[in-house]
């Protein structure tokens, strides 16, 4: 499965597995490099998805808060 097709949870779990394998130190150099590269790709994808989610949350929270124009209009009534 391609990295972009993974859910956030799947990508996070795969990254954790890669980290454990690298920390174990039992991999050959080539395998370590391959997993490291995949780990970096997963990390970048996860960071991007988090940034998008944070931006969406900020927008949604902004929609909940009354704008300064709304508060001025309500005080005139």
PyMOL Python script that loads the backbone (N, CA, C, O; Angstrom):
from pymol import cmd

cmd.read_pdbstr("""\
ATOM      1  N   UNK A   1       0.845  -1.171   0.000  1.00  0.00           N
ATOM      2  CA  UNK A   1       0.000   0.000   0.000  1.00  0.00           C
ATOM      3  C   UNK A   1       0.899   1.246   0.000  1.00  0.00           C
ATOM      4  O   UNK A   1       1.897   1.302   0.718  1.00  0.00           O
ATOM      5  N   UNK A   2       0.534   2.226  -0.804  1.00  0.00           N
ATOM      6  CA  UNK A   2       1.288   3.468  -0.880  1.00  0.00           C
ATOM      7  C   UNK A   2       1.094   4.296   0.390  1.00  0.00           C
ATOM      8  O   UNK A   2       0.065   4.185   1.058  1.00  0.00           O
ATOM      9  N   UNK A   3       2.062   5.107   0.711  1.00  0.00           N
ATOM     10  CA  UNK A   3       2.012   5.923   1.929  1.00  0.00           C
ATOM     11  C   UNK A   3       0.781   6.826   1.946  1.00  0.00           C
ATOM     12  O   UNK A   3       0.117   6.956   2.975  1.00  0.00           O
ATOM     13  N   UNK A   4       0.478   7.452   0.806  1.00  0.00           N
ATOM     14  CA  UNK A   4      -0.660   8.369   0.749  1.00  0.00           C
ATOM     15  C   UNK A   4      -2.001   7.667   0.934  1.00  0.00           C
ATOM     16  O   UNK A   4      -3.003   8.317   1.230  1.00  0.00           O
ATOM     17  N   UNK A   5      -2.029   6.355   0.762  1.00  0.00           N
ATOM     18  CA  UNK A   5      -3.264   5.589   0.916  1.00  0.00           C
ATOM     19  C   UNK A   5      -3.504   5.151   2.364  1.00  0.00           C
ATOM     20  O   UNK A   5      -4.593   4.687   2.702  1.00  0.00           O
ATOM     21  N   UNK A   6      -2.491   5.300   3.210  1.00  0.00           N
ATOM     22  CA  UNK A   6      -2.612   4.879   4.605  1.00  0.00           C
ATOM     23  C   UNK A   6      -3.437   5.884   5.395  1.00  0.00           C
ATOM     24  O   UNK A   6      -3.395   7.086   5.131  1.00  0.00           O
ATOM     25  N   UNK A   7      -4.180   5.382   6.357  1.00  0.00           N
ATOM     26  CA  UNK A   7      -4.856   6.286   7.283  1.00  0.00           C
ATOM     27  C   UNK A   7      -3.790   6.873   8.209  1.00  0.00           C
ATOM     28  O   UNK A   7      -2.660   6.387   8.256  1.00  0.00           O
ATOM     29  N   UNK A   8      -4.160   7.912   8.937  1.00  0.00           N
ATOM     30  CA  UNK A   8      -3.218   8.528   9.868  1.00  0.00           C
ATOM     31  C   UNK A   8      -2.737   7.492  10.878  1.00  0.00           C
ATOM     32  O   UNK A   8      -1.546   7.409  11.177  1.00  0.00           O
ATOM     33  N   UNK A   9      -3.676   6.705  11.401  1.00  0.00           N
ATOM     34  CA  UNK A   9      -3.332   5.692  12.394  1.00  0.00           C
ATOM     35  C   UNK A   9      -2.389   4.638  11.809  1.00  0.00           C
ATOM     36  O   UNK A   9      -1.405   4.260  12.445  1.00  0.00           O
ATOM     37  N   UNK A  10      -2.688   4.168  10.603  1.00  0.00           N
ATOM     38  CA  UNK A  10      -1.842   3.161   9.967  1.00  0.00           C
ATOM     39  C   UNK A  10      -0.427   3.696   9.750  1.00  0.00           C
ATOM     40  O   UNK A  10       0.556   3.007  10.023  1.00  0.00           O
ATOM     41  N   UNK A  11      -0.334   4.924   9.258  1.00  0.00           N
ATOM     42  CA  UNK A  11       0.975   5.524   9.011  1.00  0.00           C
ATOM     43  C   UNK A  11       1.748   5.694  10.310  1.00  0.00           C
ATOM     44  O   UNK A  11       2.953   5.445  10.362  1.00  0.00           O
ATOM     45  N   UNK A  12       1.055   6.115  11.350  1.00  0.00           N
ATOM     46  CA  UNK A  12       1.698   6.302  12.651  1.00  0.00           C
ATOM     47  C   UNK A  12       2.204   4.973  13.201  1.00  0.00           C
ATOM     48  O   UNK A  12       3.316   4.895  13.722  1.00  0.00           O
ATOM     49  N   UNK A  13       1.392   3.936  13.085  1.00  0.00           N
ATOM     50  CA  UNK A  13       1.807   2.616  13.571  1.00  0.00           C
ATOM     51  C   UNK A  13       2.979   2.071  12.767  1.00  0.00           C
ATOM     52  O   UNK A  13       3.886   1.449  13.320  1.00  0.00           O
ATOM     53  N   UNK A  14       2.953   2.309  11.453  1.00  0.00           N
ATOM     54  CA  UNK A  14       4.064   1.845  10.618  1.00  0.00           C
ATOM     55  C   UNK A  14       5.345   2.593  10.965  1.00  0.00           C
ATOM     56  O   UNK A  14       6.420   1.994  11.000  1.00  0.00           O
ATOM     57  N   UNK A  15       5.246   3.876  11.219  1.00  0.00           N
ATOM     58  CA  UNK A  15       6.414   4.657  11.625  1.00  0.00           C
ATOM     59  C   UNK A  15       6.968   4.144  12.952  1.00  0.00           C
ATOM     60  O   UNK A  15       8.183   4.032  13.111  1.00  0.00           O
ATOM     61  N   UNK A  16       6.098   3.836  13.896  1.00  0.00           N
ATOM     62  CA  UNK A  16       6.544   3.292  15.182  1.00  0.00           C
ATOM     63  C   UNK A  16       7.268   1.966  14.992  1.00  0.00           C
ATOM     64  O   UNK A  16       8.280   1.711  15.645  1.00  0.00           O
ATOM     65  N   UNK A  17       6.752   1.118  14.097  1.00  0.00           N
ATOM     66  CA  UNK A  17       7.391  -0.174  13.829  1.00  0.00           C
ATOM     67  C   UNK A  17       8.775   0.027  13.212  1.00  0.00           C
ATOM     68  O   UNK A  17       9.718  -0.691  13.545  1.00  0.00           O
ATOM     69  N   UNK A  18       8.891   0.994  12.322  1.00  0.00           N
ATOM     70  CA  UNK A  18      10.190   1.292  11.703  1.00  0.00           C
ATOM     71  C   UNK A  18      11.180   1.770  12.761  1.00  0.00           C
ATOM     72  O   UNK A  18      12.337   1.349  12.774  1.00  0.00           O
ATOM     73  N   UNK A  19      10.725   2.639  13.633  1.00  0.00           N
ATOM     74  CA  UNK A  19      11.603   3.155  14.692  1.00  0.00           C
ATOM     75  C   UNK A  19      12.089   2.015  15.583  1.00  0.00           C
ATOM     76  O   UNK A  19      13.273   1.935  15.910  1.00  0.00           O
ATOM     77  N   UNK A  20      11.166   1.134  15.974  1.00  0.00           N
ATOM     78  CA  UNK A  20      11.567  -0.018  16.812  1.00  0.00           C
ATOM     79  C   UNK A  20      12.600  -0.886  16.104  1.00  0.00           C
ATOM     80  O   UNK A  20      13.579  -1.315  16.715  1.00  0.00           O
ATOM     81  N   UNK A  21      12.381  -1.148  14.807  1.00  0.00           N
ATOM     82  CA  UNK A  21      13.307  -1.987  14.046  1.00  0.00           C
ATOM     83  C   UNK A  21      14.681  -1.328  13.950  1.00  0.00           C
ATOM     84  O   UNK A  21      15.706  -1.998  14.072  1.00  0.00           O
ATOM     85  N   UNK A  22      14.696  -0.019  13.733  1.00  0.00           N
ATOM     86  CA  UNK A  22      15.980   0.681  13.636  1.00  0.00           C
ATOM     87  C   UNK A  22      16.690   0.714  14.986  1.00  0.00           C
ATOM     88  O   UNK A  22      17.910   0.568  15.051  1.00  0.00           O
ATOM     89  N   UNK A  23      15.935   0.904  16.052  1.00  0.00           N
ATOM     90  CA  UNK A  23      16.537   0.934  17.389  1.00  0.00           C
ATOM     91  C   UNK A  23      17.069  -0.436  17.800  1.00  0.00           C
ATOM     92  O   UNK A  23      18.021  -0.539  18.573  1.00  0.00           O
ATOM     93  N   UNK A  24      16.445  -1.478  17.275  1.00  0.00           N
ATOM     94  CA  UNK A  24      16.859  -2.845  17.590  1.00  0.00           C
ATOM     95  C   UNK A  24      18.281  -3.115  17.103  1.00  0.00           C
ATOM     96  O   UNK A  24      19.027  -3.861  17.736  1.00  0.00           O
ATOM     97  N   UNK A  25      18.653  -2.507  15.978  1.00  0.00           N
ATOM     98  CA  UNK A  25      20.016  -2.657  15.473  1.00  0.00           C
ATOM     99  C   UNK A  25      20.317  -3.975  14.812  1.00  0.00           C
ATOM    100  O   UNK A  25      21.487  -4.278  14.580  1.00  0.00           O
ATOM    101  N   UNK A  26      19.321  -4.773  14.499  1.00  0.00           N
ATOM    102  CA  UNK A  26      19.543  -6.092  13.915  1.00  0.00           C
ATOM    103  C   UNK A  26      19.432  -6.101  12.383  1.00  0.00           C
ATOM    104  O   UNK A  26      19.605  -7.147  11.757  1.00  0.00           O
ATOM    105  N   UNK A  27      19.146  -4.947  11.784  1.00  0.00           N
ATOM    106  CA  UNK A  27      18.970  -4.880  10.336  1.00  0.00           C
ATOM    107  C   UNK A  27      20.305  -4.681   9.630  1.00  0.00           C
ATOM    108  O   UNK A  27      21.242  -4.100  10.177  1.00  0.00           O
ATOM    109  N   UNK A  28      20.362  -5.179   8.409  1.00  0.00           N
ATOM    110  CA  UNK A  28      21.523  -4.906   7.562  1.00  0.00           C
ATOM    111  C   UNK A  28      21.491  -3.432   7.172  1.00  0.00           C
ATOM    112  O   UNK A  28      20.443  -2.790   7.244  1.00  0.00           O
ATOM    113  N   UNK A  29      22.623  -2.904   6.764  1.00  0.00           N
ATOM    114  CA  UNK A  29      22.736  -1.497   6.417  1.00  0.00           C
ATOM    115  C   UNK A  29      21.721  -1.093   5.350  1.00  0.00           C
ATOM    116  O   UNK A  29      21.049  -0.072   5.493  1.00  0.00           O
ATOM    117  N   UNK A  30      21.606  -1.873   4.294  1.00  0.00           N
ATOM    118  CA  UNK A  30      20.688  -1.548   3.202  1.00  0.00           C
ATOM    119  C   UNK A  30      19.245  -1.496   3.682  1.00  0.00           C
ATOM    120  O   UNK A  30      18.493  -0.590   3.323  1.00  0.00           O
ATOM    121  N   UNK A  31      18.867  -2.471   4.495  1.00  0.00           N
ATOM    122  CA  UNK A  31      17.514  -2.515   5.048  1.00  0.00           C
ATOM    123  C   UNK A  31      17.274  -1.332   5.981  1.00  0.00           C
ATOM    124  O   UNK A  31      16.194  -0.742   5.979  1.00  0.00           O
ATOM    125  N   UNK A  32      18.272  -0.995   6.767  1.00  0.00           N
ATOM    126  CA  UNK A  32      18.156   0.168   7.658  1.00  0.00           C
ATOM    127  C   UNK A  32      17.927   1.441   6.862  1.00  0.00           C
ATOM    128  O   UNK A  32      17.079   2.256   7.225  1.00  0.00           O
ATOM    129  N   UNK A  33      18.670   1.619   5.787  1.00  0.00           N
ATOM    130  CA  UNK A  33      18.513   2.811   4.954  1.00  0.00           C
ATOM    131  C   UNK A  33      17.136   2.865   4.302  1.00  0.00           C
ATOM    132  O   UNK A  33      16.514   3.926   4.243  1.00  0.00           O
ATOM    133  N   UNK A  34      16.663   1.723   3.813  1.00  0.00           N
ATOM    134  CA  UNK A  34      15.332   1.674   3.197  1.00  0.00           C
ATOM    135  C   UNK A  34      14.246   2.046   4.215  1.00  0.00           C
ATOM    136  O   UNK A  34      13.344   2.830   3.919  1.00  0.00           O
ATOM    137  N   UNK A  35      14.349   1.482   5.391  1.00  0.00           N
ATOM    138  CA  UNK A  35      13.347   1.779   6.416  1.00  0.00           C
ATOM    139  C   UNK A  35      13.441   3.220   6.891  1.00  0.00           C
ATOM    140  O   UNK A  35      12.423   3.854   7.166  1.00  0.00           O
ATOM    141  N   UNK A  36      14.652   3.735   6.988  1.00  0.00           N
ATOM    142  CA  UNK A  36      14.838   5.129   7.390  1.00  0.00           C
ATOM    143  C   UNK A  36      14.176   6.063   6.374  1.00  0.00           C
ATOM    144  O   UNK A  36      13.467   6.998   6.745  1.00  0.00           O
ATOM    145  N   UNK A  37      14.416   5.798   5.097  1.00  0.00           N
ATOM    146  CA  UNK A  37      13.809   6.607   4.036  1.00  0.00           C
ATOM    147  C   UNK A  37      12.282   6.544   4.104  1.00  0.00           C
ATOM    148  O   UNK A  37      11.607   7.565   3.968  1.00  0.00           O
ATOM    149  N   UNK A  38      11.752   5.360   4.311  1.00  0.00           N
ATOM    150  CA  UNK A  38      10.298   5.222   4.408  1.00  0.00           C
ATOM    151  C   UNK A  38       9.790   5.937   5.657  1.00  0.00           C
ATOM    152  O   UNK A  38       8.729   6.562   5.629  1.00  0.00           O
ATOM    153  N   UNK A  39      10.538   5.847   6.743  1.00  0.00           N
ATOM    154  CA  UNK A  39      10.158   6.536   7.972  1.00  0.00           C
ATOM    155  C   UNK A  39      10.099   8.038   7.780  1.00  0.00           C
ATOM    156  O   UNK A  39       9.183   8.692   8.279  1.00  0.00           O
ATOM    157  N   UNK A  40      11.069   8.595   7.058  1.00  0.00           N
ATOM    158  CA  UNK A  40      11.081  10.033   6.775  1.00  0.00           C
ATOM    159  C   UNK A  40       9.864  10.404   5.939  1.00  0.00           C
ATOM    160  O   UNK A  40       9.224  11.423   6.202  1.00  0.00           O
ATOM    161  N   UNK A  41       9.534   9.596   4.941  1.00  0.00           N
ATOM    162  CA  UNK A  41       8.371   9.863   4.097  1.00  0.00           C
ATOM    163  C   UNK A  41       7.082   9.805   4.926  1.00  0.00           C
ATOM    164  O   UNK A  41       6.195  10.642   4.761  1.00  0.00           O
ATOM    165  N   UNK A  42       6.989   8.822   5.806  1.00  0.00           N
ATOM    166  CA  UNK A  42       5.818   8.721   6.679  1.00  0.00           C
ATOM    167  C   UNK A  42       5.716   9.918   7.603  1.00  0.00           C
ATOM    168  O   UNK A  42       4.631  10.469   7.794  1.00  0.00           O
ATOM    169  N   UNK A  43       6.834  10.323   8.177  1.00  0.00           N
ATOM    170  CA  UNK A  43       6.848  11.462   9.088  1.00  0.00           C
ATOM    171  C   UNK A  43       6.393  12.738   8.379  1.00  0.00           C
ATOM    172  O   UNK A  43       5.605  13.507   8.929  1.00  0.00           O
ATOM    173  N   UNK A  44       6.887  12.960   7.167  1.00  0.00           N
ATOM    174  CA  UNK A  44       6.484  14.146   6.405  1.00  0.00           C
ATOM    175  C   UNK A  44       4.987  14.124   6.121  1.00  0.00           C
ATOM    176  O   UNK A  44       4.313  15.146   6.246  1.00  0.00           O
ATOM    177  N   UNK A  45       4.467  12.959   5.738  1.00  0.00           N
ATOM    178  CA  UNK A  45       3.043  12.834   5.457  1.00  0.00           C
ATOM    179  C   UNK A  45       2.223  13.095   6.716  1.00  0.00           C
ATOM    180  O   UNK A  45       1.212  13.795   6.659  1.00  0.00           O
ATOM    181  N   UNK A  46       2.642  12.548   7.838  1.00  0.00           N
ATOM    182  CA  UNK A  46       1.934  12.755   9.098  1.00  0.00           C
ATOM    183  C   UNK A  46       1.964  14.225   9.513  1.00  0.00           C
ATOM    184  O   UNK A  46       0.950  14.761   9.960  1.00  0.00           O
ATOM    185  N   UNK A  47       3.100  14.871   9.371  1.00  0.00           N
ATOM    186  CA  UNK A  47       3.201  16.289   9.715  1.00  0.00           C
ATOM    187  C   UNK A  47       2.290  17.136   8.836  1.00  0.00           C
ATOM    188  O   UNK A  47       1.654  18.075   9.314  1.00  0.00           O
ATOM    189  N   UNK A  48       2.228  16.802   7.553  1.00  0.00           N
ATOM    190  CA  UNK A  48       1.358  17.532   6.633  1.00  0.00           C
ATOM    191  C   UNK A  48      -0.102  17.356   7.021  1.00  0.00           C
ATOM    192  O   UNK A  48      -0.861  18.324   7.055  1.00  0.00           O
ATOM    193  N   UNK A  49      -0.492  16.125   7.312  1.00  0.00           N
ATOM    194  CA  UNK A  49      -1.884  15.876   7.705  1.00  0.00           C
ATOM    195  C   UNK A  49      -2.235  16.583   9.010  1.00  0.00           C
ATOM    196  O   UNK A  49      -3.346  17.092   9.160  1.00  0.00           O
ATOM    197  N   UNK A  50      -1.299  16.618   9.950  1.00  0.00           N
ATOM    198  CA  UNK A  50      -1.541  17.339  11.199  1.00  0.00           C
ATOM    199  C   UNK A  50      -1.691  18.842  10.957  1.00  0.00           C
ATOM    200  O   UNK A  50      -2.552  19.489  11.551  1.00  0.00           O
ATOM    201  N   UNK A  51      -0.855  19.384  10.088  1.00  0.00           N
ATOM    202  CA  UNK A  51      -0.934  20.820   9.784  1.00  0.00           C
ATOM    203  C   UNK A  51      -2.269  21.159   9.125  1.00  0.00           C
ATOM    204  O   UNK A  51      -2.871  22.188   9.433  1.00  0.00           O
ATOM    205  N   UNK A  52      -2.729  20.306   8.229  1.00  0.00           N
ATOM    206  CA  UNK A  52      -4.027  20.524   7.570  1.00  0.00           C
ATOM    207  C   UNK A  52      -5.151  20.441   8.599  1.00  0.00           C
ATOM    208  O   UNK A  52      -6.061  21.271   8.592  1.00  0.00           O
ATOM    209  N   UNK A  53      -5.096  19.457   9.471  1.00  0.00           N
ATOM    210  CA  UNK A  53      -6.125  19.315  10.505  1.00  0.00           C
ATOM    211  C   UNK A  53      -6.118  20.527  11.438  1.00  0.00           C
ATOM    212  O   UNK A  53      -7.178  21.015  11.829  1.00  0.00           O
ATOM    213  N   UNK A  54      -4.939  21.007  11.791  1.00  0.00           N
ATOM    214  CA  UNK A  54      -4.842  22.176  12.668  1.00  0.00           C
ATOM    215  C   UNK A  54      -5.419  23.408  11.983  1.00  0.00           C
ATOM    216  O   UNK A  54      -6.109  24.209  12.614  1.00  0.00           O
ATOM    217  N   UNK A  55      -5.141  23.558  10.706  1.00  0.00           N
ATOM    218  CA  UNK A  55      -5.667  24.699   9.959  1.00  0.00           C
ATOM    219  C   UNK A  55      -7.197  24.634   9.893  1.00  0.00           C
ATOM    220  O   UNK A  55      -7.871  25.648  10.071  1.00  0.00           O
ATOM    221  N   UNK A  56      -7.735  23.450   9.639  1.00  0.00           N
ATOM    222  CA  UNK A  56      -9.193  23.284   9.589  1.00  0.00           C
ATOM    223  C   UNK A  56      -9.818  23.609  10.943  1.00  0.00           C
ATOM    224  O   UNK A  56     -10.861  24.259  11.014  1.00  0.00           O
ATOM    225  N   UNK A  57      -9.177  23.154  12.011  1.00  0.00           N
ATOM    226  CA  UNK A  57      -9.683  23.421  13.358  1.00  0.00           C
ATOM    227  C   UNK A  57      -9.682  24.910  13.646  1.00  0.00           C
ATOM    228  O   UNK A  57     -10.636  25.437  14.218  1.00  0.00           O
ATOM    229  N   UNK A  58      -8.619  25.586  13.253  1.00  0.00           N
ATOM    230  CA  UNK A  58      -8.537  27.030  13.458  1.00  0.00           C
ATOM    231  C   UNK A  58      -9.655  27.746  12.711  1.00  0.00           C
ATOM    232  O   UNK A  58     -10.273  28.668  13.244  1.00  0.00           O
ATOM    233  N   UNK A  59      -9.913  27.323  11.484  1.00  0.00           N
ATOM    234  CA  UNK A  59     -10.988  27.930  10.696  1.00  0.00           C
ATOM    235  C   UNK A  59     -12.336  27.675  11.358  1.00  0.00           C
ATOM    236  O   UNK A  59     -13.154  28.586  11.483  1.00  0.00           O
ATOM    237  N   UNK A  60     -12.563  26.442  11.777  1.00  0.00           N
ATOM    238  CA  UNK A  60     -13.837  26.107  12.415  1.00  0.00           C
ATOM    239  C   UNK A  60     -14.032  26.866  13.715  1.00  0.00           C
ATOM    240  O   UNK A  60     -15.133  27.341  13.995  1.00  0.00           O
ATOM    241  N   UNK A  61     -12.989  26.986  14.508  1.00  0.00           N
ATOM    242  CA  UNK A  61     -13.090  27.741  15.756  1.00  0.00           C
ATOM    243  C   UNK A  61     -13.345  29.218  15.476  1.00  0.00           C
ATOM    244  O   UNK A  61     -14.073  29.879  16.217  1.00  0.00           O
ATOM    245  N   UNK A  62     -12.747  29.730  14.414  1.00  0.00           N
ATOM    246  CA  UNK A  62     -12.971  31.114  14.029  1.00  0.00           C
ATOM    247  C   UNK A  62     -14.415  31.361  13.642  1.00  0.00           C
ATOM    248  O   UNK A  62     -14.939  32.454  13.857  1.00  0.00           O
ATOM    249  N   UNK A  63     -15.065  30.355  13.071  1.00  0.00           N
ATOM    250  CA  UNK A  63     -16.468  30.481  12.694  1.00  0.00           C
ATOM    251  C   UNK A  63     -17.373  30.492  13.920  1.00  0.00           C
ATOM    252  O   UNK A  63     -18.480  31.026  13.864  1.00  0.00           O
ATOM    253  N   UNK A  64     -16.924  29.917  15.011  1.00  0.00           N
ATOM    254  CA  UNK A  64     -17.724  29.874  16.233  1.00  0.00           C
ATOM    255  C   UNK A  64     -17.654  31.178  17.015  1.00  0.00           C
ATOM    256  O   UNK A  64     -18.608  31.547  17.699  1.00  0.00           O
ATOM    257  N   UNK A  65     -16.528  31.874  16.915  1.00  0.00           N
ATOM    258  CA  UNK A  65     -16.347  33.106  17.664  1.00  0.00           C
ATOM    259  C   UNK A  65     -16.992  34.264  16.907  1.00  0.00           C
ATOM    260  O   UNK A  65     -16.816  34.382  15.694  1.00  0.00           O
ATOM    261  N   UNK A  66     -17.729  35.112  17.601  1.00  0.00           N
ATOM    262  CA  UNK A  66     -18.333  36.254  16.914  1.00  0.00           C
ATOM    263  C   UNK A  66     -17.237  37.222  16.465  1.00  0.00           C
ATOM    264  O   UNK A  66     -16.253  37.447  17.170  1.00  0.00           O
ATOM    265  N   UNK A  67     -17.431  37.775  15.298  1.00  0.00           N
ATOM    266  CA  UNK A  67     -16.442  38.741  14.822  1.00  0.00           C
ATOM    267  C   UNK A  67     -16.639  40.060  15.552  1.00  0.00           C
ATOM    268  O   UNK A  67     -17.674  40.275  16.182  1.00  0.00           O
ATOM    269  N   UNK A  68     -15.663  40.932  15.472  1.00  0.00           N
ATOM    270  CA  UNK A  68     -15.774  42.223  16.158  1.00  0.00           C
ATOM    271  C   UNK A  68     -16.914  43.044  15.564  1.00  0.00           C
ATOM    272  O   UNK A  68     -17.522  43.845  16.274  1.00  0.00           O
ATOM    273  N   UNK A  69     -17.216  42.864  14.287  1.00  0.00           N
ATOM    274  CA  UNK A  69     -18.342  43.560  13.655  1.00  0.00           C
ATOM    275  C   UNK A  69     -19.660  43.122  14.265  1.00  0.00           C
ATOM    276  O   UNK A  69     -20.554  43.945  14.459  1.00  0.00           O
ATOM    277  N   UNK A  70     -19.798  41.819  14.574  1.00  0.00           N
ATOM    278  CA  UNK A  70     -21.024  41.288  15.165  1.00  0.00           C
ATOM    279  C   UNK A  70     -21.246  41.894  16.540  1.00  0.00           C
ATOM    280  O   UNK A  70     -22.376  42.235  16.892  1.00  0.00           O
ATOM    281  N   UNK A  71     -20.185  42.030  17.318  1.00  0.00           N
ATOM    282  CA  UNK A  71     -20.353  42.547  18.676  1.00  0.00           C
ATOM    283  C   UNK A  71     -20.727  44.025  18.649  1.00  0.00           C
ATOM    284  O   UNK A  71     -21.474  44.485  19.513  1.00  0.00           O
ATOM    285  N   UNK A  72     -20.218  44.780  17.667  1.00  0.00           N
ATOM    286  CA  UNK A  72     -20.564  46.183  17.541  1.00  0.00           C
ATOM    287  C   UNK A  72     -22.029  46.322  17.130  1.00  0.00           C
ATOM    288  O   UNK A  72     -22.755  47.164  17.659  1.00  0.00           O
ATOM    289  N   UNK A  73     -22.457  45.481  16.173  1.00  0.00           N
ATOM    290  CA  UNK A  73     -23.842  45.516  15.706  1.00  0.00           C
ATOM    291  C   UNK A  73     -24.800  45.184  16.831  1.00  0.00           C
ATOM    292  O   UNK A  73     -25.845  45.824  16.952  1.00  0.00           O
ATOM    293  N   UNK A  74     -24.474  44.200  17.658  1.00  0.00           N
ATOM    294  CA  UNK A  74     -25.387  43.813  18.731  1.00  0.00           C
ATOM    295  C   UNK A  74     -25.450  44.862  19.824  1.00  0.00           C
ATOM    296  O   UNK A  74     -26.470  44.978  20.503  1.00  0.00           O
ATOM    297  N   UNK A  75     -24.379  45.634  20.013  1.00  0.00           N
ATOM    298  CA  UNK A  75     -24.400  46.654  21.062  1.00  0.00           C
ATOM    299  C   UNK A  75     -25.231  47.857  20.629  1.00  0.00           C
ATOM    300  O   UNK A  75     -25.682  48.623  21.479  1.00  0.00           O
ATOM    301  N   UNK A  76     -25.440  48.038  19.346  1.00  0.00           N
ATOM    302  CA  UNK A  76     -26.241  49.160  18.854  1.00  0.00           C
ATOM    303  C   UNK A  76     -27.729  48.898  18.978  1.00  0.00           C
ATOM    304  O   UNK A  76     -28.525  49.835  18.928  1.00  0.00           O
ATOM    305  N   UNK A  77     -28.112  47.666  19.135  1.00  0.00           N
ATOM    306  CA  UNK A  77     -29.540  47.319  19.203  1.00  0.00           C
ATOM    307  C   UNK A  77     -30.164  47.689  20.505  1.00  0.00           C
ATOM    308  O   UNK A  77     -31.356  47.458  20.706  1.00  0.00           O
TER     309      UNK A  77
END
""", "prot")
cmd.dss("prot")
cmd.show_as("cartoon", "prot")
cmd.util.cbc("prot")
cmd.orient("prot")
